[in-house]
Amino acid sequence: MAFFKVQVKRESNTLRHFNVVADRPQGALQVAASQLREEGITDARAIEVIGQVQSLRD
């Protein structure tokens, strides 16, 4: 498993960055989307993988 930093662009113009654990970048997008759904965020316009990080604290 690898750690990926993702960026979420929202309608409210506030960017959100967080780290997820996935096997590959496509999986990181899926994990990020489900995490947003669980948090009730419905104004996301785009999710992109910024890059791979060494740990969840980066």
N, C-alpha and C positions, 0 to 999 in steps of 0.2 A: 504494500500500500504506500502511496505517496501523498504528500501534503501539497495542496494547491491554494493560492490566494485568488479569490474571485471578487469581481466588482459588479455591483448591481446599480444600474441607472434607473431612477424612479421618476414618476410624473411630478413629484413634489420637489424636484431639483436637488434632492439630497442624495449624494452618492453613499453607498454602503460598501464597506470592504470586510470580508471575513475569510477565514481559512476553513477548508474542508478536507476530508480524507477520501481518496478514491484511487482506483487502479490506473486511470488515464484521464486526460482533460475532459473527454466527453462525459465520463462518469461524474466528474466534479461539477459539471453544469447540472446534471440530474439531481445530485445531492443538494446543491444550492437551491434549485427550484423547489424541492420538497421542503427544505428548511424554511424558505420564505412562506410557503403555503401553511406550514405548521404555526408560524408566527402571525398569520393573518395579514400579511403584506400583499395587497392586491394591485398596487400601482406600479409594479415593476415593468419597465419597458425593455430592458436588455440585461443579460447576464453574460459576462465574459471572464475567461480565465486570464489573470494577469501574469501568472507564472508559477513555477514550482518553488516551494520553500523547504527549508530544512526541518522546521518543526512548527507546531501549531502556534507557537509564541511569536513567530516572525511577523 
